[in-house]
Amino acid sequence: MPSRKIAITMDAGILEEVDRLVLEKTFPNRSRAIQQAVAASLERLGKRRLLRECRKLDPKQERLEAEMGLTEDSKEWPEY
């Protein structure tokens, strides 16, 4: 995916930490450090959202629906 240049404002302490990681060669530059941090944060948020949605499911209802679907699907299975 193509990259785009943006301007951000960041807490001085966080920027110092980013710069330290760049100096230690953990990241090649500030941009890469911030890009990877944002990507990791977005991934965690996505997992939390999936977990929240899964918690809304009723296990008994999900099992019942799965078993009903399995019964219907098994009619199409060949005899062995």
Secondary structure, DSSP 8 states (H G I E B T S, - for coil): -----------HHHHHHHHHHHHTTSSSSHHHHHHHHHHHHHHHHHHHHHHHHHHTS-HHHHHHHHHHHHHHHHTTS---
